[in-house]
Amino acid sequence: MSVPAFAVWPPPAAEGEELAVWQAMAGTISRDNTGKPLKMWYSQSDFTASSFISSALSDPDRDEFCGLNGAEVKQMVSRLKSLSLEPVQLDDDVAKAAGFKIAHKKNPRARYFAMSRVVFDASGNKAWVSVELNGERGSIVQMQKVNGEWNRTSRCGGWYMPQD
């Protein structure tokens, strides 16, 4: 009796505007952490911090959070979570071009960052991404595309991961 073999396919490669947002955010992370640089870029989109989102969004009914009202925040976070269930893979060359080594496993001793999938608004000119820094802290970041370039416009809902 033979057992059928099943192939496990890697996630698709990051591309297009999502990749452009990731690259812009990687540049921001590099500039923001010059004192204690992060060296590794985790290879898959990730949202391990989803359980910490509720504490980060302590007042979702306030007038504005990350450029959104309360109802829009809930939709955006829900979309971040659902998109991140379908990870994408980062190409080694992309990480190298941004000045990082690629990490295939999260190791807190090798300073790394990871990002979720990207949620875009209807115009495609605003985006939100969750960023985890070395398994210690994270936030949601709003990005905006101006003159063809993605830039961080705000960092919101920061959280700290509990120590085990």
C-alpha positions as CSV (number, residue, x, y, z in Angstrom):
1,M,0.0,0.0,0.0
2,S,1.5,3.3,-1.0
3,V,0.9,6.6,0.8
4,P,0.3,9.7,-1.4
5,A,3.0,12.4,-1.1
6,F,1.8,15.9,-0.4
7,A,3.9,18.9,-1.3
8,V,4.1,21.9,0.9
9,W,4.4,24.9,-1.2
10,P,6.1,28.0,0.1
11,P,4.0,31.2,0.3
12,P,4.0,33.4,-2.8
13,A,6.7,36.2,-3.0
14,A,5.8,39.7,-1.9
15,E,5.3,42.0,-4.9
16,G,3.8,45.2,-6.1
17,E,2.6,47.9,-3.8
18,E,2.7,45.6,-0.8
19,L,6.4,45.0,-1.4
20,A,6.9,48.8,-1.9
21,V,5.2,49.5,1.5
22,W,7.4,46.8,3.2
23,Q,10.6,48.3,1.6
24,A,9.7,51.8,2.8
25,M,8.9,50.6,6.3
26,A,12.2,48.7,6.4
27,G,14.0,52.0,5.6
28,T,12.1,53.7,8.4
29,I,12.9,50.9,10.8
30,S,16.6,51.2,9.9
31,R,16.6,55.0,10.4
32,D,14.7,54.7,13.7
33,N,17.0,52.1,15.2
34,T,20.5,53.4,14.5
35,G,21.5,53.2,18.2
36,K,20.7,49.5,18.4
37,P,20.3,48.3,14.8
38,L,18.0,45.5,13.8
39,K,20.0,43.2,11.5
40,M,17.5,40.6,10.4
41,W,14.2,40.9,8.4
42,Y,11.9,38.0,9.1
43,S,11.1,36.4,5.8
44,Q,7.4,35.9,6.1
45,S,4.6,38.4,6.7
46,D,3.5,37.9,10.3
47,F,1.0,39.1,12.8
48,T,2.0,37.3,16.0
49,A,1.1,40.3,18.0
50,S,-2.6,40.1,17.2
51,S,-3.5,39.2,20.8
52,F,-1.9,42.5,21.9
53,I,-3.9,44.6,19.6
54,S,-6.8,45.1,22.0
55,S,-4.5,46.7,24.6
56,A,-3.0,48.9,21.8
57,L,-6.5,50.1,20.8
58,S,-7.5,51.1,24.3
59,D,-9.9,53.7,23.1
60,P,-11.1,52.7,19.6
61,D,-14.0,55.2,19.7
62,R,-11.8,58.3,19.9
63,D,-12.2,60.7,16.9
64,E,-9.1,59.5,15.1
65,F,-6.6,56.6,15.4
66,C,-4.0,56.0,12.7
67,G,-6.0,58.3,10.4
68,L,-9.2,56.3,10.9
69,N,-12.4,56.6,13.0
70,G,-13.5,53.9,15.5
71,A,-15.4,51.8,13.0
72,E,-12.7,52.0,10.4
73,V,-10.1,51.0,12.9
74,K,-12.0,47.8,13.7
75,Q,-12.3,47.0,10.0
76,M,-8.6,47.7,9.4
77,V,-7.4,45.5,12.3
78,S,-9.8,42.7,11.2
79,R,-8.4,43.0,7.7
80,L,-4.8,42.9,9.0
81,K,-5.6,39.7,10.9
82,S,-7.4,38.0,8.0
83,L,-4.8,39.0,5.4
84,S,-2.0,37.8,7.6
85,L,-3.5,34.3,7.6
86,E,-2.2,34.2,4.0
87,P,1.5,35.0,4.4
88,V,3.8,36.1,1.7
89,Q,7.5,35.4,1.5
90,L,10.3,38.0,1.2
91,D,12.9,37.4,-1.4
92,D,16.5,37.3,-0.1
93,D,17.6,40.0,-2.7
94,V,15.0,42.5,-1.4
95,A,16.2,42.2,2.2
96,K,19.9,42.5,1.1
97,A,19.1,45.6,-1.0
98,A,17.6,47.2,2.1
99,G,20.7,46.4,4.1
100,F,19.3,43.5,6.1
101,K,20.0,39.7,6.3
102,I,16.9,37.5,5.9
103,A,15.8,35.5,8.9
104,H,13.8,32.3,8.4
105,K,13.2,31.8,12.2
106,K,12.6,34.4,14.9
107,N,15.5,34.5,17.3
108,P,15.4,37.4,19.9
109,R,19.2,37.2,20.2
110,A,19.6,38.1,16.5
111,R,17.8,41.5,16.4
112,Y,15.0,41.2,13.8
113,F,11.8,42.8,12.7
114,A,8.7,41.3,11.1
115,M,5.7,42.8,9.3
116,S,2.1,41.8,8.7
117,R,0.4,41.9,5.3
118,V,-0.5,45.4,4.2
119,V,-4.1,46.8,4.2
120,F,-4.7,49.6,1.7
121,D,-7.5,52.2,1.6
122,A,-9.8,52.4,-1.5
123,S,-7.6,54.9,-3.2
124,G,-4.5,52.8,-2.8
125,N,-2.6,55.8,-1.4
126,K,-2.8,55.0,2.3
127,A,-1.7,51.7,3.9
128,W,-1.5,50.2,7.4
129,V,1.0,47.5,8.4
130,S,1.7,45.9,11.8
131,V,5.4,45.9,12.8
132,E,7.0,43.7,15.4
133,L,10.5,44.6,16.7
134,N,12.6,41.7,18.0
135,G,9.6,40.0,19.7
136,E,9.6,42.8,22.3
137,R,7.4,45.6,21.0
138,G,5.3,46.5,18.0
139,S,2.8,48.9,16.6
140,I,0.5,49.6,13.7
141,V,2.0,52.1,11.2
142,Q,0.1,54.2,8.7
143,M,1.9,54.9,5.4
144,Q,1.0,57.3,2.7
145,K,2.0,57.4,-0.9
146,V,3.1,60.9,-2.1
147,N,4.7,61.5,-5.5
148,G,5.1,57.7,-5.9
149,E,7.0,57.2,-2.6
150,W,5.6,55.5,0.5
151,N,6.3,57.3,3.8
152,R,5.3,56.7,7.4
153,T,2.6,59.3,8.5
154,S,1.9,57.9,11.9
155,R,2.7,55.2,14.4
156,C,-0.2,54.1,16.5
157,G,-1.3,51.5,19.0
158,G,2.1,50.6,20.2
159,W,2.5,47.6,22.5
160,Y,5.1,45.7,24.5
161,M,5.2,41.9,24.5
162,P,5.2,40.3,27.9
163,Q,8.4,38.5,28.9
164,D,8.1,34.8,29.5
